């Protein structure tokens, strides 16, 4: 490998700086770098690095022109960092090699039609611009110049961009001079989760220059909530999605610890619990959900938690040390907490409504396989109908008594029995909700009230793969999509919801990945070994595959997401034929033609 480092740019090279890999003017030539922390990988919380100055570049010959066939990717070393080299339709391009969301190696992902899909969580990135095109995640990838000389492929890259492996899209600034105490915002956002944050950032990315105010009940800037149940000892700082400085630099005003109690759509105003009143021109409502209520004796106790905040997670971890933990509910959150506590607590007991965890979402066979993994790690399971009472004394829950008379000691208890939409404050607003409290929106995420949009866990929306049936999909990834679509709708640029639902769960160092919408599945086709937790599960409805789940067979879930996202279908007979014709479980060669 030849490495050449340049500390300055010639005029001609400065002109080339704004070009994309194919030599055309890049729409991001005028990007303003920011320096704020985005989605970090699990083991890397380093902040974004400014890489316009100093202008240090590295140039390296990375391979022979014939070393890559069309539709191939290769991770290459430039001496100062690595890049992902891609050959598609006879043209080379180079982008960052790690997904900005959690740091997945994109070379193990899925390349298709001008983008690469992350093998872990399904995010998509344009191979020409590096832009994020599907979620989860906030940041895009850097792009690098590629040229061919004497049959050698040469990449020229900014050294700091190589090290950062992420970039934020350019954002407009607020052009108005506004007093922070002014009770009016052109766009008011309720909620600072991924839906609210993506809404605000998309508005700025699309050139919106008026005031944006985001209000949240949380005390922290936006943070990665799915990590709470997987990493109980993480702080808000470690989990943050965007820093307060980042939001301030991009004129996204954040007001924390503000609970909305009334929305008046006639006067276009929102009143908060402390009496603050904000008028708006357009409103985006993304309040998320709240824990499903449970009744038990001694309710006002200090050692029972609904996992909602970093402080909740930290307290659960602290109180569980060498003590007895009881988890009520077999939701993904509850089970992840149970898994996280097995190496901390003296004992972990799980009380579930279903006899098998995840039965409704993943089917009984997969649920039983996961249950065995927990039992192998000394987790005890009980049914909710076995519980006689939960007893508290002197501000502490002490025990859970079963009908059999058995007593489960409970030094700490986590309630993970599901959730309901946090939309009680909208009951008198005139904004339409269904009988369960979910806000009804159209394909642009607008409610029945003009200028009022909603997204995230609290909405039901028309889902194209199910003939626009109104559904609720409370996934972290889906909330990102809602936020972007709503922002474009506010700007009069209607965009369809083009995504494949994707979620993941981590337990005992193993990750379950799931893509699609499997509600109402009538059959599950299993490939692989459930006992070894190396399997692929195809969920079918009638004769069509509607979802897939896997463990230890990346990137098959991302490949299926790519097929479904392209508008194509996978038939049940396709899976059956593949099962008979392939000798190796997880072989995805039969899917490649479908997605190409």
Order of alpha helices (4+ residues) and beta strands (2+ residues): beta-alpha-beta-beta-beta-beta-beta-beta-beta-beta-beta-beta-alpha-beta-alpha-beta-alpha-alpha-beta-beta-beta-beta-beta-beta-alpha-beta-alpha-beta-alpha-alpha-beta-beta-beta-beta-beta-beta-beta-beta-beta-beta-alpha-beta-beta-beta-beta-beta-alpha-alpha-alpha
